């Protein structure tokens, strides 16, 4: 809630702008949080594998990280185009 309050203060939207912005913001945040949870899963997997990390496991984790980065990039592009 603090983040939303900070965004609200920074944006200083009119009522008509807010009626368009906030539903998009909520949708974006929901999707961004899913990607954040996936990122935490990748990090936890790395931490669990760190001692016996094989080259293949390192490659798999890196690929998962890259996919997550790409998904976040696509999410940002999608919502930039909606604004």
VOPA-397670 format. One record per atom (N, C-alpha, C, O, CB): residue number from 0; residue in three letters; atom name; x, y, z. Coordinates in Angstrom, 3 decimals, decimal comma, always signed. Glycine has a CB too. Layout:
N
+------+------+------+----------+----------+----------+
! resi ! resn ! name !       px !       py !       pz !
+------+------+------+----------+----------+----------+
!  NUM !  ALA !   CA !        X !        Y !        Z !
...
+------+------+------+----------+----------+----------+
REM end
This chain:
83
+------+------+------+----------+----------+----------+
! resi ! resn ! name !       px !       py !       pz !
+------+------+------+----------+----------+----------+
!    0 !  UNK !    N !   +0,827 !   -1,195 !   +0,000 !
!    0 !  UNK !   CA !   +0,000 !   +0,000 !   +0,000 !
!    0 !  UNK !    C !   +0,868 !   +1,255 !   +0,000 !
!    0 !  UNK !    O !   +0,493 !   +2,268 !   -0,591 !
!    0 !  UNK !   CB !   -0,939 !   +0,000 !   +1,209 !
!    1 !  UNK !    N !   +2,025 !   +1,195 !   +0,658 !
!    1 !  UNK !   CA !   +2,918 !   +2,353 !   +0,676 !
!    1 !  UNK !    C !   +3,425 !   +2,686 !   -0,725 !
!    1 !  UNK !    O !   +3,555 !   +3,856 !   -1,086 !
!    1 !  UNK !   CB !   +4,100 !   +2,098 !   +1,611 !
!    2 !  UNK !    N !   +3,709 !   +1,650 !   -1,505 !
!    2 !  UNK !   CA !   +4,183 !   +1,874 !   -2,869 !
!    2 !  UNK !    C !   +3,109 !   +2,581 !   -3,687 !
!    2 !  UNK !    O !   +3,398 !   +3,539 !   -4,404 !
!    2 !  UNK !   CB !   +4,576 !   +0,539 !   -3,537 !
!    3 !  UNK !    N !   +1,883 !   +2,112 !   -3,578 !
!    3 !  UNK !   CA !   +0,800 !   +2,732 !   -4,329 !
!    3 !  UNK !    C !   +0,619 !   +4,188 !   -3,910 !
!    3 !  UNK !    O !   +0,383 !   +5,052 !   -4,753 !
!    3 !  UNK !   CB !   -0,507 !   +1,954 !   -4,129 !
!    4 !  UNK !    N !   +0,728 !   +4,456 !   -2,639 !
!    4 !  UNK !   CA !   +0,609 !   +5,835 !   -2,143 !
!    4 !  UNK !    C !   +1,723 !   +6,704 !   -2,735 !
!    4 !  UNK !    O !   +1,475 !   +7,840 !   -3,140 !
!    4 !  UNK !   CB !   +0,667 !   +5,868 !   -0,586 !
!    5 !  UNK !    N !   +2,939 !   +6,176 !   -2,786 !
!    5 !  UNK !   CA !   +4,064 !   +6,917 !   -3,364 !
!    5 !  UNK !    C !   +3,843 !   +7,173 !   -4,850 !
!    5 !  UNK !    O !   +4,119 !   +8,266 !   -5,344 !
!    5 !  UNK !   CB !   +5,377 !   +6,152 !   -3,153 !
!    6 !  UNK !    N !   +3,347 !   +6,169 !   -5,558 !
!    6 !  UNK !   CA !   +3,061 !   +6,333 !   -6,988 !
!    6 !  UNK !    C !   +1,966 !   +7,374 !   -7,178 !
!    6 !  UNK !    O !   +2,051 !   +8,233 !   -8,057 !
!    6 !  UNK !   CB !   +2,642 !   +4,983 !   -7,629 !
!    7 !  UNK !    N !   +0,950 !   +7,285 !   -6,352 !
!    7 !  UNK !   CA !   -0,169 !   +8,240 !   -6,433 !
!    7 !  UNK !    C !   +0,325 !   +9,677 !   -6,242 !
!    7 !  UNK !    O !   -0,050 !  +10,574 !   -6,998 !
!    7 !  UNK !   CB !   -1,245 !   +7,905 !   -5,369 !
!    8 !  UNK !    N !   +1,146 !   +9,883 !   -5,255 !
!    8 !  UNK !   CA !   +1,674 !  +11,223 !   -4,997 !
!    8 !  UNK !    C !   +2,588 !  +11,699 !   -6,131 !
!    8 !  UNK !    O !   +2,543 !  +12,866 !   -6,520 !
!    8 !  UNK !   CB !   +2,437 !  +11,241 !   -3,668 !
!    9 !  UNK !    N !   +3,399 !  +10,813 !   -6,648 !
!    9 !  UNK !   CA !   +4,329 !  +11,180 !   -7,720 !
!    9 !  UNK !    C !   +3,607 !  +11,473 !   -9,034 !
!    9 !  UNK !    O !   +4,015 !  +12,355 !   -9,790 !
!    9 !  UNK !   CB !   +5,347 !  +10,068 !   -7,933 !
!   10 !  UNK !    N !   +2,538 !  +10,731 !   -9,299 !
!   10 !  UNK !   CA !   +1,825 !  +10,878 !  -10,567 !
!   10 !  UNK !    C !   +0,920 !  +12,107 !  -10,587 !
!   10 !  UNK !    O !   +0,787 !  +12,762 !  -11,621 !
!   10 !  UNK !   CB !   +1,003 !   +9,637 !  -10,842 !
!   11 !  UNK !    N !   +0,304 !  +12,418 !   -9,461 !
!   11 !  UNK !   CA !   -0,581 !  +13,584 !   -9,376 !
!   11 !  UNK !    C !   -1,602 !  +13,597 !  -10,517 !
!   11 !  UNK !    O !   -1,692 !  +14,559 !  -11,280 !
!   11 !  UNK !   CB !   +0,244 !  +14,877 !   -9,398 !
!   12 !  UNK !    N !   -2,364 !  +12,511 !  -10,612 !
!   12 !  UNK !   CA !   -3,314 !  +12,325 !  -11,715 !
!   12 !  UNK !    C !   -4,634 !  +13,033 !  -11,454 !
!   12 !  UNK !    O !   -5,080 !  +13,156 !  -10,314 !
!   12 !  UNK !   CB !   -3,567 !  +10,845 !  -11,947 !
!   13 !  UNK !    N !   -5,243 !  +13,494 !  -12,533 !
!   13 !  UNK !   CA !   -6,612 !  +13,999 !  -12,436 !
!   13 !  UNK !    C !   -7,541 !  +12,803 !  -12,240 !
!   13 !  UNK !    O !   -7,121 !  +11,655 !  -12,389 !
!   13 !  UNK !   CB !   -7,013 !  +14,830 !  -13,713 !
!   14 !  UNK !    N !   -8,783 !  +13,069 !  -11,913 !
!   14 !  UNK !   CA !   -9,743 !  +11,981 !  -11,702 !
!   14 !  UNK !    C !   -9,929 !  +11,141 !  -12,960 !
!   14 !  UNK !    O !  -10,015 !   +9,916 !  -12,874 !
!   14 !  UNK !   CB !  -11,088 !  +12,543 !  -11,254 !
!   15 !  UNK !    N !   -9,991 !  +11,774 !  -14,116 !
!   15 !  UNK !   CA !  -10,178 !  +11,013 !  -15,359 !
!   15 !  UNK !    C !   -8,922 !  +10,209 !  -15,698 !
!   15 !  UNK !    O !   -9,027 !   +9,082 !  -16,181 !
!   15 !  UNK !   CB !  -10,531 !  +11,961 !  -16,525 !
!   16 !  UNK !    N !   -7,748 !  +10,767 !  -15,455 !
!   16 !  UNK !   CA !   -6,503 !  +10,030 !  -15,688 !
!   16 !  UNK !    C !   -6,393 !   +8,850 !  -14,721 !
!   16 !  UNK !    O !   -5,985 !   +7,754 !  -15,106 !
!   16 !  UNK !   CB !   -5,279 !  +10,966 !  -15,534 !
!   17 !  UNK !    N !   -6,759 !   +9,087 !  -13,480 !
!   17 !  UNK !   CA !   -6,684 !   +8,037 !  -12,467 !
!   17 !  UNK !    C !   -7,610 !   +6,871 !  -12,801 !
!   17 !  UNK !    O !   -7,265 !   +5,715 !  -12,556 !
!   17 !  UNK !   CB !   -7,034 !   +8,604 !  -11,094 !
!   18 !  UNK !    N !   -8,782 !   +7,167 !  -13,358 !
!   18 !  UNK !   CA !   -9,734 !   +6,101 !  -13,690 !
!   18 !  UNK !    C !   -9,199 !   +5,173 !  -14,778 !
!   18 !  UNK !    O !   -9,616 !   +4,018 !  -14,870 !
!   18 !  UNK !   CB !  -11,060 !   +6,705 !  -14,138 !
!   19 !  UNK !    N !   -8,286 !   +5,667 !  -15,592 !
!   19 !  UNK !   CA !   -7,649 !   +4,842 !  -16,620 !
!   19 !  UNK !    C !   -6,382 !   +4,188 !  -16,068 !
!   19 !  UNK !    O !   -6,119 !   +3,011 !  -16,315 !
!   19 !  UNK !   CB !   -7,314 !   +5,692 !  -17,869 !
!   20 !  UNK !    N !   -5,609 !   +4,961 !  -15,323 !
!   20 !  UNK !   CA !   -4,297 !   +4,498 !  -14,865 !
!   20 !  UNK !    C !   -4,379 !   +3,371 !  -13,843 !
!   20 !  UNK !    O !   -3,708 !   +2,351 !  -13,998 !
!   20 !  UNK !   CB !   -3,531 !   +5,648 !  -14,272 !
!   21 !  UNK !    N !   -5,198 !   +3,539 !  -12,793 !
!   21 !  UNK !   CA !   -5,156 !   +2,588 !  -11,692 !
!   21 !  UNK !    C !   -5,559 !   +1,160 !  -12,061 !
!   21 !  UNK !    O !   -4,937 !   +0,227 !  -11,552 !
!   21 !  UNK !   CB !   -6,036 !   +3,070 !  -10,608 !
!   22 !  UNK !    N !   -6,550 !   +0,934 !  -12,904 !
!   22 !  UNK !   CA !   -6,816 !   -0,456 !  -13,306 !
!   22 !  UNK !    C !   -5,625 !   -1,077 !  -14,053 !
!   22 !  UNK !    O !   -5,311 !   -2,252 !  -13,861 !
!   22 !  UNK !   CB !   -8,071 !   -0,515 !  -14,191 !
!   23 !  UNK !    N !   -4,965 !   -0,279 !  -14,905 !
!   23 !  UNK !   CA !   -3,779 !   -0,782 !  -15,597 !
!   23 !  UNK !    C !   -2,658 !   -1,069 !  -14,602 !
!   23 !  UNK !    O !   -1,969 !   -2,084 !  -14,699 !
!   23 !  UNK !   CB !   -3,304 !   +0,227 !  -16,659 !
!   24 !  UNK !    N !   -2,488 !   -0,168 !  -13,655 !
!   24 !  UNK !   CA !   -1,447 !   -0,335 !  -12,640 !
!   24 !  UNK !    C !   -1,670 !   -1,611 !  -11,845 !
!   24 !  UNK !    O !   -0,723 !   -2,361 !  -11,606 !
!   24 !  UNK !   CB !   -1,412 !   +0,875 !  -11,699 !
!   25 !  UNK !    N !   -2,895 !   -1,868 !  -11,433 !
!   25 !  UNK !   CA !   -3,202 !   -3,069 !  -10,658 !
!   25 !  UNK !    C !   -2,939 !   -4,330 !  -11,470 !
!   25 !  UNK !    O !   -2,391 !   -5,303 !  -10,952 !
!   25 !  UNK !   CB !   -4,658 !   -3,043 !  -10,189 !
!   26 !  UNK !    N !   -3,324 !   -4,315 !  -12,727 !
!   26 !  UNK !   CA !   -3,077 !   -5,471 !  -13,596 !
!   26 !  UNK !    C !   -1,574 !   -5,695 !  -13,764 !
!   26 !  UNK !    O !   -1,091 !   -6,824 !  -13,679 !
!   26 !  UNK !   CB !   -3,750 !   -5,270 !  -14,980 !
!   27 !  UNK !    N !   -0,845 !   -4,611 !  -14,002 !
!   27 !  UNK !   CA !   +0,608 !   -4,691 !  -14,143 !
!   27 !  UNK !    C !   +1,249 !   -5,258 !  -12,882 !
!   27 !  UNK !    O !   +2,077 !   -6,166 !  -12,955 !
!   27 !  UNK !   CB !   +1,192 !   -3,310 !  -14,457 !
!   28 !  UNK !    N !   +0,868 !   -4,725 !  -11,733 !
!   28 !  UNK !   CA !   +1,453 !   -5,171 !  -10,469 !
!   28 !  UNK !    C !   +1,168 !   -6,650 !  -10,215 !
!   28 !  UNK !    O !   +2,033 !   -7,365 !   -9,709 !
!   28 !  UNK !   CB !   +0,917 !   -4,329 !   -9,311 !
!   29 !  UNK !    N !   -0,017 !   -7,110 !  -10,554 !
!   29 !  UNK !   CA !   -0,352 !   -8,519 !  -10,376 !
!   29 !  UNK !    C !   +0,572 !   -9,391 !  -11,216 !
!   29 !  UNK !    O !   +1,107 !  -10,386 !  -10,726 !
!   29 !  UNK !   CB !   -1,822 !   -8,780 !  -10,750 !
!   30 !  UNK !    N !   +0,759 !   -9,020 !  -12,475 !
!   30 !  UNK !   CA !   +1,637 !   -9,789 !  -13,352 !
!   30 !  UNK !    C !   +3,101 !   -9,664 !  -12,940 !
!   30 !  UNK !    O !   +3,849 !  -10,639 !  -13,019 !
!   30 !  UNK !   CB !   +1,464 !   -9,335 !  -14,793 !
!   31 !  UNK !    N !   +3,517 !   -8,478 !  -12,503 !
!   31 !  UNK !   CA !   +4,904 !   -8,266 !  -12,083 !
!   31 !  UNK !    C !   +5,216 !   -9,086 !  -10,844 !
!   31 !  UNK !    O !   +6,313 !   -9,629 !  -10,716 !
!   31 !  UNK !   CB !   +5,169 !   -6,776 !  -11,813 !
!   32 !  UNK !    N !   +4,261 !   -9,180 !   -9,931 !
!   32 !  UNK !   CA !   +4,471 !   -9,959 !   -8,709 !
!   32 !  UNK !    C !   +4,637 !  -11,442 !   -9,022 !
!   32 !  UNK !    O !   +5,421 !  -12,125 !   -8,363 !
!   32 !  UNK !   CB !   +3,304 !   -9,757 !   -7,740 !
!   33 !  UNK !    N !   +3,909 !  -11,952 !  -10,020 !
!   33 !  UNK !   CA !   +4,082 !  -13,346 !  -10,430 !
!   33 !  UNK !    C !   +5,503 !  -13,576 !  -10,922 !
!   33 !  UNK !    O !   +6,130 !  -14,578 !  -10,578 !
!   33 !  UNK !   CB !   +3,068 !  -13,723 !  -11,527 !
!   34 !  UNK !    N !   +6,010 !  -12,648 !  -11,729 !
!   34 !  UNK !   CA !   +7,379 !  -12,772 !  -12,226 !
!   34 !  UNK !    C !   +8,384 !  -12,657 !  -11,080 !
!   34 !  UNK !    O !   +9,408 !  -13,340 !  -11,079 !
!   34 !  UNK !   CB !   +7,663 !  -11,699 !  -13,291 !
!   35 !  UNK !    N !   +8,095 !  -11,807 !  -10,119 !
!   35 !  UNK !   CA !   +8,964 !  -11,686 !   -8,954 !
!   35 !  UNK !    C !   +9,020 !  -12,985 !   -8,162 !
!   35 !  UNK !    O !  +10,079 !  -13,376 !   -7,671 !
!   35 !  UNK !   CB !   +8,488 !  -10,552 !   -8,058 !
!   36 !  UNK !    N !   +7,878 !  -13,649 !   -8,040 !
!   36 !  UNK !   CA !   +7,829 !  -14,929 !   -7,338 !
!   36 !  UNK !    C !   +8,645 !  -15,983 !   -8,091 !
!   36 !  UNK !    O !   +9,331 !  -16,801 !   -7,479 !
!   36 !  UNK !   CB !   +6,368 !  -15,400 !   -7,170 !
!   37 !  UNK !    N !   +8,563 !  -15,953 !   -9,420 !
!   37 !  UNK !   CA !   +9,362 !  -16,879 !  -10,226 !
!   37 !  UNK !    C !  +10,852 !  -16,610 !  -10,024 !
!   37 !  UNK !    O !  +11,647 !  -17,544 !   -9,917 !
!   37 !  UNK !   CB !   +8,994 !  -16,756 !  -11,721 !
!   38 !  UNK !    N !  +11,228 !  -15,331 !   -9,973 !
!   38 !  UNK !   CA !  +12,630 !  -14,959 !   -9,753 !
!   38 !  UNK !    C !  +13,102 !  -15,498 !   -8,401 !
!   38 !  UNK !    O !  +14,210 !  -16,025 !   -8,298 !
!   38 !  UNK !   CB !  +12,808 !  -13,413 !   -9,816 !
!   39 !  UNK !    N !  +12,273 !  -15,368 !   -7,372 !
!   39 !  UNK !   CA !  +12,642 !  -15,888 !   -6,048 !
!   39 !  UNK !    C !  +12,803 !  -17,401 !   -6,073 !
!   39 !  UNK !    O !  +13,670 !  -17,942 !   -5,385 !
!   39 !  UNK !   CB !  +11,589 !  -15,495 !   -5,006 !
!   40 !  UNK !    N !  +11,984 !  -18,086 !   -6,852 !
!   40 !  UNK !   CA !  +12,112 !  -19,537 !   -6,992 !
!   40 !  UNK !    C !  +13,450 !  -19,895 !   -7,629 !
!   40 !  UNK !    O !  +14,112 !  -20,839 !   -7,198 !
!   40 !  UNK !   CB !  +10,953 !  -20,105 !   -7,831 !
!   41 !  UNK !    N !  +13,844 !  -19,150 !   -8,646 !
!   41 !  UNK !   CA !  +15,132 !  -19,383 !   -9,311 !
!   41 !  UNK !    C !  +16,277 !  -19,161 !   -8,316 !
!   41 !  UNK !    O !  +17,216 !  -19,955 !   -8,257 !
!   41 !  UNK !   CB !  +15,294 !  -18,445 !  -10,549 !
!   42 !  UNK !    N !  +16,193 !  -18,094 !   -7,547 !
!   42 !  UNK !   CA !  +17,239 !  -17,794 !   -6,556 !
!   42 !  UNK !    C !  +17,291 !  -18,880 !   -5,487 !
!   42 !  UNK !    O !  +18,377 !  -19,302 !   -5,089 !
!   42 !  UNK !   CB !  +16,992 !  -16,415 !   -5,901 !
!   43 !  UNK !    N !  +16,139 !  -19,333 !   -5,020 !
!   43 !  UNK !   CA !  +16,098 !  -20,400 !   -4,017 !
!   43 !  UNK !    C !  +16,682 !  -21,691 !   -4,578 !
!   43 !  UNK !    O !  +17,393 !  -22,414 !   -3,879 !
!   43 !  UNK !   CB !  +14,655 !  -20,635 !   -3,538 !
!   44 !  UNK !    N !  +16,385 !  -21,973 !   -5,821 !
!   44 !  UNK !   CA !  +16,932 !  -23,162 !   -6,481 !
!   44 !  UNK !    C !  +18,452 !  -23,062 !   -6,558 !
!   44 !  UNK !    O !  +19,157 !  -24,039 !   -6,307 !
!   44 !  UNK !   CB !  +16,329 !  -23,332 !   -7,900 !
!   45 !  UNK !    N !  +18,951 !  -21,887 !   -6,902 !
!   45 !  UNK !   CA !  +20,396 !  -21,672 !   -6,942 !
!   45 !  UNK !    C !  +21,002 !  -21,878 !   -5,564 !
!   45 !  UNK !    O !  +22,007 !  -22,574 !   -5,424 !
!   45 !  UNK !   CB !  +20,721 !  -20,263 !   -7,461 !
!   46 !  UNK !    N !  +20,400 !  -21,281 !   -4,550 !
!   46 !  UNK !   CA !  +20,926 !  -21,399 !   -3,184 !
!   46 !  UNK !    C !  +20,958 !  -22,860 !   -2,736 !
!   46 !  UNK !    O !  +21,904 !  -23,286 !   -2,073 !
!   46 !  UNK !   CB !  +20,076 !  -20,564 !   -2,204 !
!   47 !  UNK !    N !  +19,936 !  -23,619 !   -3,094 !
!   47 !  UNK !   CA !  +19,880 !  -25,026 !   -2,713 !
!   47 !  UNK !    C !  +20,914 !  -25,860 !   -3,470 !
!   47 !  UNK !    O !  +21,354 !  -26,897 !   -2,972 !
!   47 !  UNK !   CB !  +18,484 !  -25,579 !   -2,962 !
!   48 !  UNK !    N !  +21,304 !  -25,421 !   -4,664 !
!   48 !  UNK !   CA !  +22,232 !  -26,170 !   -5,506 !
!   48 !  UNK !    C !  +23,664 !  -25,649 !   -5,415 !
!   48 !  UNK !    O !  +24,569 !  -26,233 !   -6,010 !
!   48 !  UNK !   CB !  +21,770 !  -26,125 !   -6,940 !
!   49 !  UNK !    N !  +23,876 !  -24,591 !   -4,700 !
!   49 !  UNK !   CA !  +25,148 !  -23,877 !   -4,727 !
!   49 !  UNK !    C !  +26,350 !  -24,759 !   -4,423 !
!   49 !  UNK !    O !  +27,362 !  -24,669 !   -5,118 !
!   49 !  UNK !   CB !  +25,107 !  -22,750 !   -3,753 !
!   50 !  UNK !    N !  +26,268 !  -25,600 !   -3,415 !
!   50 !  UNK !   CA !  +27,419 !  -26,414 !   -3,017 !
!   50 !  UNK !    C !  +27,797 !  -27,400 !   -4,109 !
!   50 !  UNK !    O !  +28,977 !  -27,524 !   -4,436 !
!   50 !  UNK !   CB !  +27,121 !  -27,164 !   -1,718 !
!   51 !  UNK !    N !  +26,846 !  -28,090 !   -4,672 !
!   51 !  UNK !   CA !  +27,132 !  -29,096 !   -5,690 !
!   51 !  UNK !    C !  +26,691 !  -28,662 !   -7,073 !
!   51 !  UNK !    O !  +26,257 !  -29,491 !   -7,873 !
!   51 !  UNK !   CB !  +26,465 !  -30,394 !   -5,333 !
!   52 !  UNK !    N !  +26,796 !  -27,385 !   -7,363 !
!   52 !  UNK !   CA !  +26,296 !  -26,846 !   -8,629 !
!   52 !  UNK !    C !  +27,091 !  -27,402 !   -9,812 !
!   52 !  UNK !    O !  +28,304 !  -27,211 !   -9,906 !
!   52 !  UNK !   CB !  +26,363 !  -25,309 !   -8,622 !
!   53 !  UNK !    N !  +26,395 !  -28,083 !  -10,699 !
!   53 !  UNK !   CA !  +27,037 !  -28,600 !  -11,912 !
!   53 !  UNK !    C !  +26,952 !  -27,551 !  -13,009 !
!   53 !  UNK !    O !  +26,188 !  -26,590 !  -12,912 !
!   53 !  UNK !   CB !  +26,376 !  -29,931 !  -12,376 !
!   54 !  UNK !    N !  +27,733 !  -27,747 !  -14,034 !
!   54 !  UNK !   CA !  +27,678 !  -26,844 !  -15,176 !
!   54 !  UNK !    C !  +26,300 !  -26,824 !  -15,811 !
!   54 !  UNK !    O !  +25,812 !  -25,764 !  -16,203 !
!   54 !  UNK !   CB !  +28,712 !  -27,239 !  -16,206 !
!   55 !  UNK !    N !  +25,671 !  -27,980 !  -15,915 !
!   55 !  UNK !   CA !  +24,334 !  -28,059 !  -16,510 !
!   55 !  UNK !    C !  +23,315 !  -27,324 !  -15,661 !
!   55 !  UNK !    O !  +22,469 !  -26,600 !  -16,185 !
!   55 !  UNK !   CB !  +23,909 !  -29,516 !  -16,688 !
!   56 !  UNK !    N !  +23,396 !  -27,510 !  -14,339 !
!   56 !  UNK !   CA !  +22,450 !  -26,829 !  -13,445 !
!   56 !  UNK !    C !  +22,659 !  -25,316 !  -13,517 !
!   56 !  UNK !    O !  +21,687 !  -24,561 !  -13,513 !
!   56 !  UNK !   CB !  +22,616 !  -27,329 !  -11,982 !
!   57 !  UNK !    N !  +23,903 !  -24,867 !  -13,582 !
!   57 !  UNK !   CA !  +24,195 !  -23,437 !  -13,713 !
!   57 !  UNK !    C !  +23,607 !  -22,894 !  -15,008 !
!   57 !  UNK !    O !  +23,024 !  -21,810 !  -15,024 !
!   57 !  UNK !   CB !  +25,717 !  -23,183 !  -13,669 !
!   58 !  UNK !    N !  +23,761 !  -23,648 !  -16,093 !
!   58 !  UNK !   CA !  +23,179 !  -23,239 !  -17,376 !
!   58 !  UNK !    C !  +21,658 !  -23,169 !  -17,292 !
!   58 !  UNK !    O !  +21,047 !  -22,221 !  -17,785 !
!   58 !  UNK !   CB !  +23,598 !  -24,211 !  -18,488 !
!   59 !  UNK !    N !  +21,051 !  -24,171 !  -16,668 !
!   59 !  UNK !   CA !  +19,590 !  -24,189 !  -16,521 !
!   59 !  UNK !    C !  +19,096 !  -22,983 !  -15,723 !
!   59 !  UNK !    O !  +18,112 !  -22,342 !  -16,091 !
!   59 !  UNK !   CB !  +19,140 !  -25,487 !  -15,838 !
!   60 !  UNK !    N !  +19,794 !  -22,684 !  -14,624 !
!   60 !  UNK !   CA !  +19,409 !  -21,537 !  -13,800 !
!   60 !  UNK !    C !  +19,589 !  -20,225 !  -14,563 !
!   60 !  UNK !    O !  +18,749 !  -19,329 !  -14,474 !
!   60 !  UNK !   CB !  +20,234 !  -21,511 !  -12,505 !
!   61 !  UNK !    N !  +20,677 !  -20,119 !  -15,305 !
!   61 !  UNK !   CA !  +20,903 !  -18,908 !  -16,100 !
!   61 !  UNK !    C !  +19,804 !  -18,751 !  -17,143 !
!   61 !  UNK !    O !  +19,280 !  -17,653 !  -17,330 !
!   61 !  UNK !   CB !  +22,289 !  -18,951 !  -16,783 !
!   62 !  UNK !    N !  +19,454 !  -19,830 !  -17,819 !
!   62 !  UNK !   CA !  +18,386 !  -19,767 !  -18,817 !
!   62 !  UNK !    C !  +17,059 !  -19,370 !  -18,184 !
!   62 !  UNK !    O !  +16,302 !  -18,588 !  -18,759 !
!   62 !  UNK !   CB !  +18,244 !  -21,111 !  -19,528 !
!   63 !  UNK !    N !  +16,780 !  -19,905 !  -17,007 !
!   63 !  UNK !   CA !  +15,554 !  -19,527 !  -16,291 !
!   63 !  UNK !    C !  +15,566 !  -18,046 !  -15,946 !
!   63 !  UNK !    O !  +14,547 !  -17,367 !  -16,075 !
!   63 !  UNK !   CB !  +15,392 !  -20,365 !  -15,011 !
!   64 !  UNK !    N !  +16,705 !  -17,547 !  -15,511 !
!   64 !  UNK !   CA !  +16,835 !  -16,125 !  -15,203 !
!   64 !  UNK !    C !  +16,635 !  -15,266 !  -16,431 !
!   64 !  UNK !    O !  +15,963 !  -14,237 !  -16,371 !
!   64 !  UNK !   CB !  +18,189 !  -15,838 !  -14,595 !
!   65 !  UNK !    N !  +17,220 !  -15,683 !  -17,558 !
!   65 !  UNK !   CA !  +17,060 !  -14,932 !  -18,804 !
!   65 !  UNK !    C !  +15,602 !  -14,913 !  -19,251 !
!   65 !  UNK !    O !  +15,099 !  -13,887 !  -19,710 !
!   65 !  UNK !   CB !  +17,940 !  -15,532 !  -19,907 !
!   66 !  UNK !    N !  +14,928 !  -16,050 !  -19,116 !
!   66 !  UNK !   CA !  +13,506 !  -16,113 !  -19,487 !
!   66 !  UNK !    C !  +12,682 !  -15,179 !  -18,609 !
!   66 !  UNK !    O !  +11,774 !  -14,504 !  -19,093 !
!   66 !  UNK !   CB !  +12,975 !  -17,559 !  -19,368 !
!   67 !  UNK !    N !  +13,001 !  -15,144 !  -17,321 !
!   67 !  UNK !   CA !  +12,289 !  -14,259 !  -16,403 !
!   67 !  UNK !    C !  +12,556 !  -12,793 !  -16,758 !
!   67 !  UNK !    O !  +11,642 !  -11,969 !  -16,749 !
!   67 !  UNK !   CB !  +12,707 !  -14,545 !  -14,945 !
!   68 !  UNK !    N !  +13,813 !  -12,478 !  -17,067 !
!   68 !  UNK !   CA !  +14,152 !  -11,113 !  -17,494 !
!   68 !  UNK !    C !  +13,375 !  -10,718 !  -18,753 !
!   68 !  UNK !    O !  +12,848 !   -9,609 !  -18,848 !
!   68 !  UNK !   CB !  +15,668 !  -10,992 !  -17,753 !
!   69 !  UNK !    N !  +13,312 !  -11,638 !  -19,712 !
!   69 !  UNK !   CA !  +12,597 !  -11,367 !  -20,958 !
!   69 !  UNK !    C !  +11,102 !  -11,183 !  -20,696 !
!   69 !  UNK !    O !  +10,467 !  -10,307 !  -21,284 !
!   69 !  UNK !   CB !  +12,824 !  -12,507 !  -21,968 !
!   70 !  UNK !    N !  +10,551 !  -12,002 !  -19,821 !
!   70 !  UNK !   CA !   +9,128 !  -11,877 !  -19,490 !
!   70 !  UNK !    C !   +8,844 !  -10,522 !  -18,840 !
!   70 !  UNK !    O !   +7,822 !   -9,903 !  -19,135 !
!   70 !  UNK !   CB !   +8,687 !  -13,023 !  -18,550 !
!   71 !  UNK !    N !   +9,729 !  -10,056 !  -17,964 !
!   71 !  UNK !   CA !   +9,547 !   -8,745 !  -17,344 !
!   71 !  UNK !    C !   +9,672 !   -7,641 !  -18,385 !
!   71 !  UNK !    O !   +8,902 !   -6,681 !  -18,362 !
!   71 !  UNK !   CB !  +10,571 !   -8,533 !  -16,216 !
!   72 !  UNK !    N !  +10,621 !   -7,763 !  -19,285 !
!   72 !  UNK !   CA !  +10,774 !   -6,789 !  -20,374 !
!   72 !  UNK !    C !   +9,488 !   -6,724 !  -21,206 !
!   72 !  UNK !    O !   +8,991 !   -5,638 !  -21,505 !
!   72 !  UNK !   CB !  +11,988 !   -7,161 !  -21,280 !
!   73 !  UNK !    N !   +8,954 !   -7,890 !  -21,574 !
!   73 !  UNK !   CA !   +7,732 !   -7,934 !  -22,377 !
!   73 !  UNK !    C !   +6,548 !   -7,341 !  -21,616 !
!   73 !  UNK !    O !   +5,713 !   -6,647 !  -22,196 !
!   73 !  UNK !   CB !   +7,420 !   -9,375 !  -22,792 !
!   74 !  UNK !    N !   +6,483 !   -7,617 !  -20,326 !
!   74 !  UNK !   CA !   +5,414 !   -7,051 !  -19,499 !
!   74 !  UNK !    C !   +5,509 !   -5,531 !  -19,496 !
!   74 !  UNK !    O !   +4,505 !   -4,844 !  -19,681 !
!   74 !  UNK !   CB !   +5,487 !   -7,599 !  -18,053 !
!   75 !  UNK !    N !   +6,697 !   -5,011 !  -19,289 !
!   75 !  UNK !   CA !   +6,884 !   -3,561 !  -19,292 !
!   75 !  UNK !    C !   +6,509 !   -2,961 !  -20,646 !
!   75 !  UNK !    O !   +5,834 !   -1,933 !  -20,698 !
!   75 !  UNK !   CB !   +8,335 !   -3,209 !  -18,945 !
!   76 !  UNK !    N !   +6,931 !   -3,580 !  -21,722 !
!   76 !  UNK !   CA !   +6,591 !   -3,082 !  -23,069 !
!   76 !  UNK !    C !   +5,080 !   -3,101 !  -23,294 !
!   76 !  UNK !    O !   +4,517 !   -2,164 !  -23,859 !
!   76 !  UNK !   CB !   +7,296 !   -3,931 !  -24,155 !
!   77 !  UNK !    N !   +4,440 !   -4,162 !  -22,852 !
!   77 !  UNK !   CA !   +2,994 !   -4,300 !  -23,017 !
!   77 !  UNK !    C !   +2,275 !   -3,138 !  -22,334 !
!   77 !  UNK !    O !   +1,389 !   -2,520 !  -22,924 !
!   77 !  UNK !   CB !   +2,504 !   -5,650 !  -22,443 !
!   78 !  UNK !    N !   +2,650 !   -2,848 !  -21,112 !
!   78 !  UNK !   CA !   +1,951 !   -1,816 !  -20,368 !
!   78 !  UNK !    C !   +2,369 !   -0,417 !  -20,785 !
!   78 !  UNK !    O !   +1,573 !   +0,515 !  -20,664 !
!   78 !  UNK !   CB !   +2,185 !   -1,997 !  -18,899 !
!   79 !  UNK !    N !   +3,567 !   -0,240 !  -21,263 !
!   79 !  UNK !   CA !   +3,968 !   +1,064 !  -21,804 !
!   79 !  UNK !    C !   +3,093 !   +1,390 !  -23,003 !
!   79 !  UNK !    O !   +2,679 !   +2,536 !  -23,179 !
!   79 !  UNK !   CB !   +5,476 !   +1,073 !  -22,203 !
!   80 !  UNK !    N !   +2,813 !   +0,400 !  -23,820 !
!   80 !  UNK !   CA !   +1,983 !   +0,605 !  -25,001 !
!   80 !  UNK !    C !   +0,537 !   +0,889 !  -24,630 !
!   80 !  UNK !    O !   -0,170 !   +1,544 !  -25,395 !
!   80 !  UNK !   CB !   +2,054 !   -0,607 !  -25,909 !
!   81 !  UNK !    N !   +0,071 !   +0,410 !  -23,462 !
!   81 !  UNK !   CA !   -1,311 !   +0,627 !  -23,035 !
!   81 !  UNK !    C !   -1,534 !   +2,016 !  -22,455 !
!   81 !  UNK !    O !   -2,668 !   +2,490 !  -22,382 !
!   81 !  UNK !   CB !   -1,702 !   -0,413 !  -22,016 !
!   82 !  UNK !    N !   -0,455 !   +2,665 !  -22,043 !
!   82 !  UNK !   CA !   -0,618 !   +3,971 !  -21,393 !
!   82 !  UNK !    C !   -0,767 !   +5,076 !  -22,382 !
!   82 !  UNK !    O !   -0,913 !   +6,236 !  -21,995 !
!   82 !  UNK !   CB !   +0,542 !   +4,265 !  -20,497 !
+------+------+------+----------+----------+----------+
REM end
